[in-house]
Amino acid sequence: MNNMDYLNPYLEASASHKSERDRLLEEIMAANFAAIDLNLYLDTHPNDKRALAKFTEAVAKKDALTKKFEEKYGPLTAAANAGKDSWMWIEDPYPWDKR
């Protein structure tokens, strides 16, 4: 069983009428939420190896999904534009307006 399987019912229920871009954004948000939630848990349970493994998996999933999104749709944050040849962050439409 995948450690992120608990997110599937939410993602499946919301995926039926959304664009690929919106589904990908929701997957990024879900993985990020899991990472933040596990981060908070680990603050009070630092020796929980299972939680640490789930945290590492959630961060890796968020990073992979973010990379996939940014390659296809552009930067999600201004910081994602660091080291690029042009300042794509201000290109119209803004990342949140692209459909």
C-alpha positions in Angstrom: 0.0 0.0 0.0 1.3 3.4 -1.0 1.8 5.8 1.9 -0.1 8.5 0.0 -3.2 6.3 -0.7 -5.2 8.0 1.9 -5.3 11.1 -0.4 -6.9 9.1 -3.3 -10.6 9.4 -2.4 -10.3 13.2 -2.3 -8.3 13.3 -5.6 -10.6 10.9 -7.4 -13.8 12.7 -6.4 -12.5 16.0 -7.6 -10.8 14.8 -10.7 -13.8 14.0 -12.9 -14.6 17.5 -14.2 -11.2 19.3 -13.9 -8.6 20.0 -16.5 -5.2 18.2 -16.4 -3.7 21.5 -15.0 -6.2 21.7 -12.2 -5.8 18.0 -11.3 -2.1 18.4 -11.2 -2.4 21.5 -8.9 -4.7 19.6 -6.6 -2.2 16.7 -6.4 0.6 19.3 -5.6 -1.6 20.8 -2.8 -2.5 17.4 -1.4 1.2 16.3 -1.2 2.2 19.7 0.2 -0.6 19.5 2.9 0.6 16.0 3.8 4.2 17.2 4.1 3.2 20.1 6.3 0.9 17.9 8.5 3.7 15.4 8.9 6.2 18.1 9.7 4.0 19.3 12.5 3.6 15.8 13.8 7.4 15.2 13.7 7.9 18.4 15.7 6.4 16.5 18.7 7.4 12.9 17.6 10.9 13.3 16.2 11.8 9.6 16.7 8.9 8.2 14.6 10.7 6.6 11.7 7.4 5.7 9.9 6.3 9.3 10.0 9.7 10.5 8.8 9.5 8.1 5.9 6.0 9.4 5.0 7.3 13.0 5.2 10.2 12.2 2.9 7.8 10.5 0.4 5.3 13.5 0.6 8.1 16.0 -0.1 9.5 13.9 -3.0 6.0 13.6 -4.5 5.4 17.3 -4.2 8.7 18.2 -5.7 8.2 15.8 -8.6 4.7 17.1 -9.3 5.8 20.7 -9.0 8.6 20.0 -11.5 6.1 18.4 -13.9 3.7 21.3 -13.5 6.4 24.0 -14.1 7.8 22.2 -17.2 4.3 22.2 -18.7 2.6 25.4 -17.4 5.4 27.7 -16.1 6.6 28.6 -12.6 4.3 28.3 -9.6 6.3 30.8 -7.5 8.6 33.6 -8.4 11.5 31.6 -6.7 11.0 28.9 -9.4 12.2 31.4 -11.9 15.7 31.7 -10.3 18.5 30.9 -12.7 16.4 31.2 -15.9 17.3 33.3 -18.9 14.1 35.4 -18.7 11.7 36.5 -16.0 8.8 34.2 -16.9 6.9 35.0 -13.7 5.4 38.2 -15.2 4.4 36.8 -18.6 0.7 37.0 -19.3 -1.3 35.2 -18.3 -0.1 34.8 -14.8 0.4 31.2 -13.7 -2.9 31.1 -11.8 -4.8 32.5 -14.8 -3.5 29.9 -17.3 -6.3 27.5 -18.4 
